[in-house]
Amino acid sequence: MFSLLLSLFILWLLIKLGFSLTKATIILIAIGIVAIFLSYILLPLLVIVALVGIGALLFNNND
C-alpha cells in the first residue's frame, strides 16, 4: 500500500513539475527497474562480501 501511495505521489509531483504523463510513467518504470536491480542483485552480493569480510576477520585473529 505504501509503494502505491509513493508511486502516486511521485507521479503527481512530476506532473506538477511540468512533465507529461508519458515521461512521468517512464520515470516511474525506471525507478521500479532500479529498485528491482538493487533488491535482487546488489543486496545479495553485498551480503556475500560482508560474510567473506567477517570470515576473514575471524580466521585471521592473531590474539
C-alpha positions in Angstrom: 0.0 0.0 0.0 2.8 2.4 0.8 4.6 1.7 -2.5 1.3 2.5 -4.3 0.9 5.8 -2.4 4.6 6.6 -3.0 4.1 6.0 -6.8 1.1 8.2 -6.9 2.9 10.9 -5.0 5.9 10.8 -7.4 3.5 10.8 -10.4 1.6 13.8 -9.0 4.9 15.6 -8.2 6.3 15.0 -11.7 3.1 16.2 -13.4 3.2 19.4 -11.1 6.8 20.0 -12.2 5.7 20.0 -15.8 6.5 16.5 -17.0 4.0 14.9 -19.3 2.1 11.8 -18.2 4.2 9.7 -20.6 7.5 10.9 -19.3 6.3 10.6 -15.7 5.3 7.0 -16.3 8.6 6.2 -17.9 10.4 7.7 -14.9 8.3 5.5 -12.6 9.1 2.4 -14.6 12.8 3.3 -14.5 12.6 3.8 -10.7 11.0 0.3 -10.4 13.7 -1.3 -12.5 16.4 0.2 -10.4 14.6 -0.9 -7.2 14.4 -4.5 -8.6 18.1 -4.4 -9.5 19.1 -3.2 -6.1 16.9 -5.6 -4.1 17.5 -8.8 -6.1 21.1 -8.4 -7.4 23.1 -5.9 -5.4 21.9 -6.8 -1.9 22.8 -10.5 -2.0 26.2 -9.6 -3.4 26.8 -7.1 -0.6 25.8 -9.8 2.0 28.3 -12.3 0.5 31.0 -9.7 0.6 30.2 -8.8 4.2 30.2 -12.5 5.2 33.6 -13.0 3.5 34.9 -10.0 5.3 33.6 -11.2 8.7 35.1 -14.7 8.0 38.4 -13.2 7.1 38.5 -11.2 10.3 37.6 -14.2 12.4 40.1 -16.6 10.9 43.0 -14.0 10.8 42.6 -13.2 14.5 46.2 -13.2 15.8 45.5 -12.8 19.5 
